[in-house]
Amino acid sequence: MNTTKLKEAVIKKLETVIDPETNVDVMRMRLILDLEIDENGKAYYTFRPSSPLCPIAVPLALNTMKAISEVEGISKQTITVMDYAGAEQLSEILNNFLEE
């Protein structure tokens, strides 16, 4: 598996995830950081909402997760939320959701 091409496909897909408050995609807003894809197709990334109390952080995180899951070759993903009120708890909830 070519992890570079897979990462490029994930980035391209993330460019379709639009923040409805700004009409800008999550990549251009730099809400997705540290994106890595391992040789098994597992994506690891950090989601940083635009503010610590961003009212649409959860829907944006869910849309991000959905977009990544739609990329052919992605087997799993792990999301880490940072710089957000309750970031650790939200990371846990989102990752539990991904395991279902």
N, C-alpha and C positions, 0 to 999 in steps of 0.2 A: 504494500500500500504506500502510495506517495503522500506523505504527510504534508508536504509543502502545497501540493495541488488541493488537498482536502482543506487545508487552512484557508487557502484562497477562496474556495467554494463557500466556506462558512462566512468569511468576511463579506463576500458578495451577497449572500443571503441576509446577513445582518444589516446591510445597507437598505433593505426593504422594511426594516422595523423602524417606524417613524414615531417620534415623540409628538403626541397630538398638541401639546402646548406650544411647541416651537416649529413644528413641521420639518424637523431635521432628523436624519437617521441617527441611530445610537452610535454608529462608528464615528461619524463626523462630530458628534457631541462628546466623543471620548468617554462614553458610559461603559464601554467594554474594554477591559485592560487585561494584559498578561494572557492573551489567548494562546493556548498550546494544544496540539493534537498529538496523541501518542501513536505508536505503531499499531495499536489495536483499534484505532478510530475513536478513542475517548477524548472528548473535549474538556479542557480545564480553562476556566476564565474567571475574572473578577468583574462584578457588576457594581458600578458606583453611580447611584442616582445623582441627579443634578443638585440636590440639596439634602441635608440630613432629615428633613421632614417632607420630602417630595410626595405629593398626594397621589401620584400615579406610579410610584416605584414598583409596587407589586404587579400591576398590569403590564408594565414595561418589562419586568423580569420574566413574567410568564410568556409574553410575546417573544422575547429573546430565546427562551428555552424552546419554545415551539419551533421557531425558525431554525435553530441549530438542529433540532431533531429531524427536520425535514430534509437535511442535506444527506444525500446518499453516501454511505461509508461511515457515517457517525454512528457508533454503537452505544455510547453512553455519554453522559456529561456530568461535570461537577461545577457548581456555581458557588462563588464566594461573594457575599455582599459586603461592601465596606463604606465607611463614611455616611452611615444611615442610622437613624435611631432604631435600636433593636436589630442591628445588622447580623449579629451572631444568631439570634433566634430565627430571623428571616432566612438566613443561609440554611439552617437546619431544616426548616419547614420546606423550603424549595427542593433541597436535595432528597428529603423523604418523598416528596411528590414525584421526583424523577425516578425513584426506585419502584414506584407502583406500576 
